[in-house]
Amino acid sequence: MRRSPIIKLVKSIFVSSITSRSGKTVITLGLALNSKVFTGFFKPFQEKMITVNGHLVEEDAYLMQSVIDFEASPAELCPFPRESIPSLTMDQVMEAYDRVSKNKELMIVEGVELITAGFLYGLSGFDIVERLKSDIILLSNADPESLDRLAMMKHYMDYRGIPLKGVILNFCDDVGIENFLKSKGIPVLGSMPYTPSLRTLHVYEIVEELNGLVLAGNENLNGLVEKTIIGAMSRDSALRYFERVPNKAVITGGDRNDVSLAALDTSMACLILTGGLLPSQEVVDRARSLGVPLISVREDTLAASEAIDKLIARIDPNDEKKIKLIKDEVARNIDVGRILH
C-alpha cells in the first residue's frame, strides 16, 4: 500500500490589530529580524501605496521585500487591493500565500489595520488564521476603549475556538496594565514603550501626503521632523515658543510672513505654508539661504495639522540605524522566543 507523502506545514504567525496606529509594521519587521530561520512575509490586502522608482507598491511589502524576503516582488507579497475583498475567495488568497511561502520555515502574515476587515465576506483576519492555523498576535493601544475592544475580541475568539497567542500593547510601559489583562485571561507578550526616534517623519513624507509645492530647500527633504507646531500666535510669542523646540515642522498661513520669519530664526526641519497662499520674497530668500524646506499646501492650517498627525512614520529600507533600533527594541520589550518557537 502506497503511503501519502507527509506535508510539513509552514509555521505562520499572523499579526493584526484592533486599533489604528498600533505599531503593526514595527512589530512585524522586528519579529522577522529576530527570527533565526528562513523567514517569509505575506500581507494579503494592500493598505498604503507609495511610489518607488515610478511604480506604485504597497509600503509594508516594499519594506519587507527590501529587508527580509528578496525572492518575491512587493506585488507578490501583498497582491490584493483592499477594495477587491468583496470579489475575492479564500482560495485565491491561499494560492497567493502558497506562492511566496515555498521553502520557508516561518511565515509572518500581516493583516490590515483592523482584524475584522473582510468579516462580511469570510476574509477577516480570523478566517485567514483558521485556514492557515496561524498563531495570532493582536496589537492594541492601552487606552480604556482599546482594552474594552480587546476583551471583546478575546471573548469572540474563545467562542470561535481560535487560540490567542498573545497581545502586544503599543505606547505602554505600565506593567500594571499587563498584569490586569493577564488576570482577565488575556495573554500578554509585552509592551512597546513610546520611542521618539521611531516616530519621526521625513520632510518628504509630509510633502507627499499633502501634495505640497516645495518653494525652497529641496536638498534637505530627507530631514527628520520630531515635532509639529502650529504658528497661529504673534511673532514675539511664536519666537519664544519656537526657540524651545528643535527639528520641528511649523505650520502657518501662507500670508503670515511675520511668523514664518520668526520660525526661520530657529532650528527647524521645514516650514509648511497653508491655504495655497504664497509667502513674501523675503521668506523665500531666507528659507533658501538656510536650506530649510519651504512647502506650500492647499489645506488650511487645521486640516494640514490633522493630516500630519495621522501620518505614521515610514521605515526606509535604507535606514540601517532605524532598522537596527526596531530589531533591538522588539527583542528588548517583547517575548520574541515565545512567539517564534
C-alpha positions as a Markdown table, in Angstrom:
| # | Residue | x | y | z |
|---|---|---|---|---|
| 1 | Met | 0.0 | 0.0 | 0.0 |
| 2 | Arg | 1.4 | 3.4 | -1.0 |
| 3 | Arg | 1.5 | 6.0 | 1.7 |
| 4 | Ser | 0.6 | 9.6 | 1.0 |
| 5 | Pro | 3.6 | 12.0 | 1.4 |
| 6 | Ile | 3.8 | 13.8 | 4.7 |
| 7 | Ile | 3.4 | 17.5 | 4.1 |
| 8 | Lys | 5.1 | 19.7 | 6.6 |
| 9 | Leu | 3.0 | 22.8 | 7.4 |
| 10 | Val | 5.0 | 26.0 | 7.4 |
| 11 | Lys | 4.7 | 27.7 | 10.8 |
| 12 | Ser | 2.9 | 31.0 | 10.4 |
| 13 | Ile | 2.4 | 34.0 | 12.7 |
| 14 | Phe | -0.5 | 36.3 | 12.0 |
| 15 | Val | 0.0 | 39.9 | 13.2 |
| 16 | Ser | -3.0 | 42.2 | 13.3 |
| 17 | Ser | -4.5 | 45.0 | 15.4 |
| 18 | Ile | -7.7 | 46.2 | 16.8 |
| 19 | Thr | -6.9 | 49.9 | 16.8 |
| 20 | Ser | -5.3 | 52.3 | 14.3 |
| 21 | Arg | -1.6 | 53.3 | 14.6 |
| 22 | Ser | -0.8 | 50.3 | 16.8 |
| 23 | Gly | 2.7 | 49.8 | 15.6 |
| 24 | Lys | 1.9 | 46.8 | 13.3 |
| 25 | Thr | 4.8 | 47.5 | 10.9 |
| 26 | Val | 7.4 | 47.8 | 13.6 |
| 27 | Ile | 6.3 | 44.6 | 15.3 |
| 28 | Thr | 6.2 | 42.6 | 12.0 |
| 29 | Leu | 9.6 | 43.8 | 10.9 |
| 30 | Gly | 11.1 | 43.3 | 14.4 |
| 31 | Leu | 9.9 | 39.7 | 14.6 |
| 32 | Ala | 11.3 | 38.9 | 11.2 |
| 33 | Leu | 14.6 | 40.5 | 12.0 |
| 34 | Asn | 14.8 | 38.4 | 15.2 |
| 35 | Ser | 13.9 | 35.2 | 13.6 |
| 36 | Lys | 16.8 | 32.6 | 13.3 |
| 37 | Val | 15.1 | 30.6 | 10.5 |
| 38 | Phe | 14.4 | 31.2 | 6.8 |
| 39 | Thr | 11.5 | 33.6 | 7.1 |
| 40 | Gly | 9.0 | 34.9 | 4.6 |
| 41 | Phe | 6.3 | 37.6 | 4.6 |
| 42 | Phe | 2.8 | 37.8 | 3.3 |
| 43 | Lys | 0.2 | 40.6 | 3.5 |
| 44 | Pro | -3.0 | 39.7 | 1.7 |
| 45 | Phe | -4.5 | 43.1 | 1.4 |
| 46 | Gln | -2.9 | 46.4 | 0.4 |
| 47 | Glu | -3.1 | 49.4 | 2.8 |
| 48 | Lys | -0.8 | 52.3 | 2.0 |
| 49 | Met | 0.6 | 52.6 | -1.5 |
| 50 | Ile | 3.8 | 54.5 | -2.2 |
| 51 | Thr | 5.7 | 55.4 | -5.3 |
| 52 | Val | 9.2 | 53.8 | -5.7 |
| 53 | Asn | 11.1 | 54.4 | -8.9 |
| 54 | Gly | 8.0 | 55.5 | -10.6 |
| 55 | His | 6.0 | 52.4 | -9.6 |
| 56 | Leu | 3.2 | 52.1 | -7.0 |
| 57 | Val | 4.0 | 49.5 | -4.4 |
| 58 | Glu | 2.4 | 48.6 | -1.0 |
| 59 | Glu | 4.5 | 50.3 | 1.7 |
| 60 | Asp | 5.0 | 47.3 | 4.1 |
| 61 | Ala | 5.5 | 44.8 | 1.3 |
| 62 | Tyr | 8.3 | 47.0 | -0.2 |
| 63 | Leu | 9.9 | 47.3 | 3.2 |
| 64 | Met | 9.8 | 43.6 | 3.9 |
| 65 | Gln | 10.9 | 42.7 | 0.4 |
| 66 | Ser | 13.9 | 45.0 | 0.7 |
| 67 | Val | 14.9 | 43.8 | 4.2 |
| 68 | Ile | 13.7 | 40.2 | 4.6 |
| 69 | Asp | 12.3 | 38.4 | 1.6 |
| 70 | Phe | 14.3 | 39.2 | -1.6 |
| 71 | Glu | 12.9 | 36.3 | -3.6 |
| 72 | Ala | 9.4 | 37.7 | -4.2 |
| 73 | Ser | 8.3 | 41.1 | -5.6 |
| 74 | Pro | 6.2 | 43.5 | -3.4 |
| 75 | Ala | 3.2 | 42.7 | -5.7 |
| 76 | Glu | 3.5 | 39.0 | -4.8 |
| 77 | Leu | 4.0 | 39.7 | -1.1 |
| 78 | Cys | 0.9 | 41.9 | -1.0 |
| 79 | Pro | -1.2 | 41.0 | -4.0 |
| 80 | Phe | -4.8 | 42.3 | -3.5 |
| 81 | Pro | -6.2 | 45.8 | -3.3 |
| 82 | Arg | -8.3 | 46.2 | -0.2 |
| 83 | Glu | -11.3 | 47.2 | -2.2 |
| 84 | Ser | -11.2 | 43.9 | -4.1 |
| 85 | Ile | -12.2 | 41.9 | -0.9 |
| 86 | Pro | -15.9 | 41.5 | -1.9 |
| 87 | Ser | -14.9 | 39.8 | -5.1 |
| 88 | Leu | -12.2 | 37.5 | -3.7 |
| 89 | Thr | -12.3 | 34.0 | -2.4 |
| 90 | Met | -10.3 | 32.4 | 0.4 |
| 91 | Asp | -8.8 | 30.0 | -2.2 |
| 92 | Gln | -7.4 | 32.9 | -4.2 |
| 93 | Val | -5.8 | 34.3 | -1.0 |
| 94 | Met | -4.3 | 30.9 | -0.2 |
| 95 | Glu | -2.9 | 30.4 | -3.7 |
| 96 | Ala | -1.1 | 33.8 | -3.3 |
| 97 | Tyr | 0.2 | 32.7 | 0.1 |
| 98 | Asp | 1.4 | 29.4 | -1.2 |
| 99 | Arg | 3.4 | 31.0 | -4.0 |
| 100 | Val | 5.5 | 33.1 | -1.5 |
| 101 | Ser | 5.7 | 30.5 | 1.3 |
| 102 | Lys | 7.5 | 27.8 | -0.6 |
| 103 | Asn | 10.7 | 26.6 | 1.1 |
| 104 | Lys | 10.2 | 29.0 | 4.0 |
| 105 | Glu | 10.5 | 27.7 | 7.6 |
| 106 | Leu | 8.4 | 30.6 | 9.1 |
| 107 | Met | 5.9 | 32.9 | 7.5 |
| 108 | Ile | 4.9 | 36.2 | 9.1 |
| 109 | Val | 1.5 | 37.2 | 7.8 |
| 110 | Glu | 0.4 | 40.8 | 8.4 |
| 111 | Gly | -3.3 | 41.7 | 8.5 |
| 112 | Val | -4.8 | 45.1 | 7.7 |
| 113 | Glu | -5.3 | 47.8 | 10.4 |
| 114 | Leu | -8.4 | 46.1 | 11.9 |
| 115 | Ile | -8.6 | 42.4 | 12.2 |
| 116 | Thr | -12.3 | 42.5 | 11.5 |
| 117 | Ala | -11.8 | 43.9 | 7.9 |
| 118 | Gly | -13.4 | 41.5 | 5.4 |
| 119 | Phe | -15.6 | 39.8 | 8.0 |
| 120 | Leu | -18.7 | 40.1 | 5.9 |
| 121 | Tyr | -17.0 | 38.2 | 3.1 |
| 122 | Gly | -15.3 | 35.5 | 5.1 |
| 123 | Leu | -11.9 | 37.0 | 4.6 |
| 124 | Ser | -11.3 | 38.6 | 8.0 |
| 125 | Gly | -8.1 | 38.0 | 10.0 |
| 126 | Phe | -10.0 | 35.4 | 12.0 |
| 127 | Asp | -10.9 | 33.5 | 8.8 |
| 128 | Ile | -7.3 | 33.6 | 7.4 |
| 129 | Val | -5.9 | 32.4 | 10.8 |
| 130 | Glu | -8.3 | 29.5 | 10.8 |
| 131 | Arg | -7.3 | 28.5 | 7.3 |
| 132 | Leu | -3.6 | 28.8 | 7.9 |
| 133 | Lys | -3.7 | 27.5 | 11.5 |
| 134 | Ser | -1.5 | 30.5 | 12.4 |
| 135 | Asp | -0.5 | 31.7 | 15.8 |
| 136 | Ile | -2.4 | 35.0 | 16.2 |
| 137 | Ile | -0.9 | 38.2 | 17.8 |
| 138 | Leu | -3.1 | 41.2 | 18.4 |
| 139 | Leu | -1.7 | 44.7 | 18.8 |
| 140 | Ser | -3.6 | 47.3 | 20.8 |
| 141 | Asn | -3.2 | 50.7 | 22.3 |
| 142 | Ala | -3.5 | 50.8 | 26.1 |
| 143 | Asp | -6.4 | 53.3 | 26.4 |
| 144 | Pro | -9.6 | 52.1 | 28.1 |
| 145 | Glu | -11.6 | 52.0 | 24.9 |
| 146 | Ser | -9.0 | 49.8 | 23.1 |
| 147 | Leu | -8.7 | 47.5 | 26.1 |
| 148 | Asp | -12.5 | 47.1 | 26.1 |
| 149 | Arg | -12.4 | 46.1 | 22.4 |
| 150 | Leu | -9.5 | 43.8 | 23.1 |
| 151 | Ala | -11.5 | 41.9 | 25.8 |
| 152 | Met | -14.5 | 41.6 | 23.4 |
| 153 | Met | -12.2 | 40.2 | 20.7 |
| 154 | Lys | -10.8 | 37.6 | 23.1 |
| 155 | His | -14.3 | 36.6 | 24.1 |
| 156 | Tyr | -15.2 | 36.2 | 20.4 |
| 157 | Met | -12.1 | 34.2 | 19.7 |
| 158 | Asp | -12.9 | 31.8 | 22.6 |
| 159 | Tyr | -16.4 | 31.4 | 21.2 |
| 160 | Arg | -15.0 | 30.5 | 17.8 |
| 161 | Gly | -12.2 | 28.3 | 19.1 |
| 162 | Ile | -9.3 | 30.4 | 17.9 |
| 163 | Pro | -6.4 | 30.4 | 20.3 |
| 164 | Leu | -4.9 | 33.8 | 21.0 |
| 165 | Lys | -1.1 | 33.6 | 21.2 |
| 166 | Gly | -0.9 | 36.9 | 22.9 |
| 167 | Val | -1.3 | 40.7 | 22.9 |
| 168 | Ile | 1.3 | 43.4 | 22.4 |
| 169 | Leu | 0.5 | 46.8 | 23.9 |
| 170 | Asn | 1.6 | 49.9 | 22.0 |
| 171 | Phe | 2.9 | 53.1 | 23.6 |
| 172 | Cys | 2.8 | 51.4 | 27.0 |
| 173 | Asp | 5.3 | 50.9 | 29.8 |
| 174 | Asp | 2.8 | 50.2 | 32.6 |
| 175 | Val | 3.3 | 46.7 | 34.0 |
| 176 | Gly | 0.0 | 47.1 | 35.9 |
| 177 | Ile | -2.0 | 47.1 | 32.7 |
| 178 | Glu | -0.2 | 43.9 | 31.6 |
| 179 | Asn | -1.0 | 42.2 | 34.9 |
| 180 | Phe | -4.6 | 43.4 | 34.8 |
| 181 | Leu | -5.1 | 41.8 | 31.3 |
| 182 | Lys | -3.5 | 38.6 | 32.4 |
| 183 | Ser | -5.9 | 38.5 | 35.4 |
| 184 | Lys | -8.7 | 38.6 | 32.8 |
| 185 | Gly | -7.3 | 35.6 | 30.9 |
| 186 | Ile | -5.7 | 37.7 | 28.2 |
| 187 | Pro | -2.1 | 36.6 | 27.5 |
| 188 | Val | 0.4 | 39.4 | 27.1 |
| 189 | Leu | 3.6 | 39.1 | 25.1 |
| 190 | Gly | 5.0 | 42.5 | 26.1 |
| 191 | Ser | 4.6 | 46.2 | 25.7 |
| 192 | Met | 6.3 | 48.7 | 23.3 |
| 193 | Pro | 7.1 | 52.0 | 25.0 |
| 194 | Tyr | 7.0 | 55.3 | 23.2 |
| 195 | Thr | 10.3 | 55.6 | 21.3 |
| 196 | Pro | 10.5 | 59.1 | 19.8 |
| 197 | Ser | 13.2 | 58.1 | 17.2 |
| 198 | Leu | 10.8 | 55.6 | 15.7 |
| 199 | Arg | 8.0 | 58.1 | 15.3 |
| 200 | Thr | 10.0 | 60.8 | 13.5 |
| 201 | Leu | 8.8 | 61.8 | 10.0 |
| 202 | His | 10.9 | 62.7 | 7.0 |
| 203 | Val | 10.1 | 66.0 | 5.4 |
| 204 | Tyr | 9.4 | 64.3 | 2.0 |
| 205 | Glu | 6.7 | 62.2 | 3.7 |
| 206 | Ile | 4.8 | 65.4 | 4.6 |
| 207 | Val | 5.3 | 66.7 | 1.1 |
| 208 | Glu | 3.9 | 63.5 | -0.4 |
| 209 | Glu | 0.9 | 63.3 | 2.0 |
| 210 | Leu | -0.1 | 66.9 | 1.4 |
| 211 | Asn | 0.8 | 67.1 | -2.2 |
| 212 | Gly | 2.9 | 70.1 | -1.3 |
| 213 | Leu | 4.8 | 72.5 | -3.6 |
| 214 | Val | 8.4 | 72.9 | -2.5 |
| 215 | Leu | 9.5 | 76.5 | -2.8 |
| 216 | Ala | 12.9 | 76.2 | -1.3 |
| 217 | Gly | 15.2 | 73.6 | 0.5 |
| 218 | Asn | 14.8 | 70.7 | -2.0 |
| 219 | Glu | 18.2 | 69.5 | -0.9 |
| 220 | Asn | 17.0 | 68.8 | 2.7 |
| 221 | Leu | 13.8 | 66.9 | 2.2 |
| 222 | Asn | 15.4 | 63.9 | 3.9 |
| 223 | Gly | 15.4 | 65.9 | 7.2 |
| 224 | Leu | 13.6 | 64.5 | 10.2 |
| 225 | Val | 10.6 | 66.1 | 11.9 |
| 226 | Glu | 10.4 | 65.4 | 15.6 |
| 227 | Lys | 7.5 | 67.7 | 16.5 |
| 228 | Thr | 4.9 | 69.7 | 14.6 |
| 229 | Ile | 3.9 | 73.2 | 15.8 |
| 230 | Ile | 1.0 | 75.4 | 14.6 |
| 231 | Gly | 2.1 | 79.0 | 14.3 |
| 232 | Ala | -1.0 | 81.0 | 15.0 |
| 233 | Met | 0.3 | 83.4 | 17.6 |
| 234 | Ser | 2.0 | 86.8 | 17.4 |
| 235 | Arg | 5.6 | 87.0 | 16.2 |
| 236 | Asp | 7.1 | 87.6 | 19.6 |
| 237 | Ser | 5.1 | 84.8 | 21.2 |
| 238 | Ala | 5.9 | 82.5 | 18.3 |
| 239 | Leu | 9.7 | 83.2 | 18.6 |
| 240 | Arg | 9.8 | 82.3 | 22.3 |
| 241 | Tyr | 7.9 | 79.1 | 21.6 |
| 242 | Phe | 9.9 | 78.1 | 18.5 |
| 243 | Glu | 13.2 | 78.6 | 20.3 |
| 244 | Arg | 12.4 | 75.7 | 22.7 |
| 245 | Val | 11.7 | 73.1 | 20.0 |
| 246 | Pro | 14.4 | 71.9 | 17.6 |
| 247 | Asn | 13.9 | 69.8 | 14.5 |
| 248 | Lys | 10.3 | 70.9 | 14.1 |
| 249 | Ala | 7.8 | 71.5 | 11.4 |
| 250 | Val | 6.0 | 74.8 | 11.7 |
| 251 | Ile | 2.5 | 75.1 | 10.1 |
| 252 | Thr | 1.2 | 78.6 | 9.5 |
| 253 | Gly | -0.8 | 80.5 | 7.0 |
| 254 | Gly | 1.0 | 81.4 | 3.8 |
| 255 | Asp | 0.3 | 85.1 | 4.4 |
| 256 | Arg | 1.8 | 85.0 | 7.9 |
| 257 | Asn | 5.2 | 86.3 | 6.9 |
| 258 | Asp | 6.0 | 87.5 | 10.4 |
| 259 | Val | 5.5 | 84.0 | 11.9 |
| 260 | Ser | 7.4 | 82.4 | 9.0 |
| 261 | Leu | 10.4 | 84.7 | 9.6 |
| 262 | Ala | 10.3 | 84.1 | 13.3 |
| 263 | Ala | 10.3 | 80.3 | 12.7 |
| 264 | Leu | 13.3 | 80.6 | 10.3 |
| 265 | Asp | 15.3 | 82.3 | 13.0 |
| 266 | Thr | 15.2 | 79.0 | 15.0 |
| 267 | Ser | 16.3 | 75.4 | 14.4 |
| 268 | Met | 13.7 | 73.7 | 12.2 |
| 269 | Ala | 13.1 | 70.8 | 9.8 |
| 270 | Cys | 10.6 | 72.6 | 7.5 |
| 271 | Leu | 8.1 | 75.4 | 7.2 |
| 272 | Ile | 4.6 | 74.5 | 5.9 |
| 273 | Leu | 2.5 | 77.3 | 4.5 |
| 274 | Thr | -1.2 | 76.7 | 4.3 |
| 275 | Gly | -4.2 | 77.9 | 2.3 |
| 276 | Gly | -2.4 | 77.9 | -1.1 |
| 277 | Leu | -1.0 | 81.3 | -0.2 |
| 278 | Leu | 2.5 | 82.2 | -1.3 |
| 279 | Pro | 4.8 | 84.0 | 1.1 |
| 280 | Ser | 6.8 | 87.1 | 0.6 |
| 281 | Gln | 10.0 | 87.0 | -1.4 |
| 282 | Glu | 11.9 | 87.7 | 1.9 |
| 283 | Val | 10.6 | 84.5 | 3.4 |
| 284 | Val | 11.5 | 82.5 | 0.3 |
| 285 | Asp | 15.0 | 84.0 | 0.2 |
| 286 | Arg | 15.6 | 83.4 | 3.9 |
| 287 | Ala | 14.5 | 79.8 | 3.6 |
| 288 | Arg | 16.7 | 79.3 | 0.5 |
| 289 | Ser | 19.7 | 80.7 | 2.2 |
| 290 | Leu | 19.2 | 78.4 | 5.2 |
| 291 | Gly | 18.3 | 75.3 | 3.2 |
| 292 | Val | 15.1 | 75.0 | 5.1 |
| 293 | Pro | 12.3 | 73.2 | 3.0 |
| 294 | Leu | 9.5 | 75.7 | 2.4 |
| 295 | Ile | 6.3 | 73.9 | 1.5 |
| 296 | Ser | 3.1 | 75.4 | 0.2 |
| 297 | Val | -0.1 | 73.3 | 0.6 |
| 298 | Arg | -3.7 | 73.9 | -0.3 |
| 299 | Glu | -5.2 | 72.7 | 3.0 |
| 300 | Asp | -6.0 | 75.2 | 5.8 |
| 301 | Thr | -3.8 | 75.1 | 8.9 |
| 302 | Leu | -6.0 | 72.8 | 10.9 |
| 303 | Ala | -6.6 | 70.3 | 8.1 |
| 304 | Ala | -2.8 | 70.2 | 7.4 |
| 305 | Ser | -2.0 | 69.6 | 11.1 |
| 306 | Glu | -4.6 | 66.8 | 11.3 |
| 307 | Ala | -3.2 | 65.1 | 8.2 |
| 308 | Ile | 0.3 | 65.2 | 9.5 |
| 309 | Asp | -0.8 | 64.0 | 12.9 |
| 310 | Lys | -2.3 | 60.9 | 11.3 |
| 311 | Leu | 0.8 | 60.1 | 9.4 |
| 312 | Ile | 2.7 | 57.1 | 10.5 |
| 313 | Ala | 6.5 | 57.4 | 10.2 |
| 314 | Arg | 7.8 | 55.5 | 7.2 |
| 315 | Ile | 10.6 | 53.0 | 7.7 |
| 316 | Asp | 13.0 | 53.5 | 4.9 |
| 317 | Pro | 14.7 | 50.2 | 3.9 |
| 318 | Asn | 18.0 | 52.0 | 3.7 |
| 319 | Asp | 17.8 | 53.5 | 7.2 |
| 320 | Glu | 20.1 | 51.0 | 8.8 |
| 321 | Lys | 20.1 | 52.8 | 12.1 |
| 322 | Lys | 16.3 | 52.8 | 12.5 |
| 323 | Ile | 16.0 | 49.1 | 11.4 |
| 324 | Lys | 18.6 | 48.1 | 13.9 |
| 325 | Leu | 16.7 | 50.0 | 16.6 |
| 326 | Ile | 13.5 | 48.2 | 15.7 |
| 327 | Lys | 15.2 | 44.8 | 16.0 |
| 328 | Asp | 16.7 | 45.7 | 19.4 |
| 329 | Glu | 13.5 | 47.3 | 20.8 |
| 330 | Val | 11.3 | 44.4 | 19.8 |
| 331 | Ala | 13.8 | 41.9 | 21.3 |
| 332 | Arg | 14.1 | 44.0 | 24.5 |
| 333 | Asn | 10.3 | 44.6 | 25.1 |
| 334 | Ile | 8.6 | 41.6 | 23.5 |
| 335 | Asp | 8.8 | 37.9 | 24.4 |
| 336 | Val | 10.2 | 37.0 | 21.0 |
| 337 | Gly | 11.2 | 33.5 | 22.0 |
| 338 | Arg | 7.6 | 32.7 | 23.0 |
| 339 | Ile | 6.3 | 34.0 | 19.6 |
| 340 | Leu | 8.8 | 32.4 | 17.3 |
| 341 | His | 9.0 | 28.9 | 18.9 |
